[in-house]
Amino acid sequence: MVVDVVIAVVVVVLLLTAVVAGLSLRVVQQFQQGVVLRFGRVRDEVRGPGLVALMPVADKLRRVNVQIVTLPIPAQEGITRDNVTVRVDAVVYFRVEDPVKAIINVQDYNFAISQVAQTSLRSIIGKSELDDLLANREPINQGLELMIDSPALGWGIEIDRVEIKDVALPESMKRSMSRQAEAERERRARIITADGEYQASARLSEAAAVMSATPAALQLRLLQTVVEVAAEKNSTLVLPFPVELLRFLDSAAETHRRAAGEASGTAADAVAGVAPEEGEPAEVPVAEGGTPPVRAAEVRELPPLEEVLEGPPLDVPPVPPLDLPDGVRDDGPAESSDGPEGGRGAAA
């Protein structure tokens, strides 16, 4: 009977020991640190990873994660310094440096860091320009990190880095920027094209100088062009007509007209017997009977027959009277001898 009582007492003691051990022992992970609160007061000693013994009922353990925490910042809408409305979101990387401060000085350090990051992001948007947000983000990231790190030091938080993720622009601003980029690309393309044409013109001028020394080279170049065009199996073949040939034909026609005019003038001078002065018609010498001199006919080119038929009627000037010498009178046209006074006139 006594043995049974002893065994029961031993079992009860073992059970109580197990319960007390369960209440006083805690496990801290490798990536955590433990803060012990004894009767509500924090202990200076921070418990490391492993098995931690606590005083039952008196001690309370708070585990703090010391890993780097990735905290996304919701998109914040603001107006930049150059008056452009944008929406910017970012991400914050931080870790707990002092677990005691993180537990005692702030209620929820995750929520506190999130709110400070949002306000700092809106502030940095108003101080920056749009071009800096798009192309020069490193100084902005550093400034945003300093703004968040100032209050976080008192909470035992170390800000590892802050980065801006995305900058959302209005559709009108996107269209304006696309037009600007397109205009810039077109300007560069025109400059490159003009430069290429300038270099090509210099080479072409050198080639023209070489071809001018050897006229057969131009004909060979023409034949090469014909071969290149014919290789494409086109039904129409366009041959360039040299402008120099047109000028040659025009000059030849002008020379022929001048030669014909000089030949006609020489023939008229030969008929008149007197060499006329340049630009004046020749005069025929006075005959023995006292006949006044008569100017030689001027050589003129007649217009085509179609122009004469289609044009207005010709304006023929009146014929001036002839100046006859003394003793010669102009009785007008002779009357017919068949008239009633024909015999009388004949008799007179």
Buried (B, 14 or more C-beta within 10 A) or exposed (E): EEEEEEEEEEEEEEEEEEEEEEEBEBEBEEEBBBBBBEEEEBBEEBBEBEEBEBEEEEBBBBBBBBEEBEBEBEBBEBEBEEEBBBBBBBBBBBBBBBBBBBBBBBEEBEEBBBEBBBEBBBBBBEEBEBEBBEEEBEEBBEBBBEBBBEBBEEBBBBBBEBBBEEBEBEEEEEEEEEEEEEEEEEEEEEEEEEEEEEEEEEEEEEEEEEBEEEEEBBEEEEEEEBEEBEEEEEEEEEEEEEEEEEEEEEEEEEEEEEEEEEEBBEEBBEEBEEEBEEEEBBBBEEEEEEEEEEEBEEBEEEEEEEEEEEEEEEEEEEEEEEEEEEEEEEEEEEEEEEEEEEEEEEEE
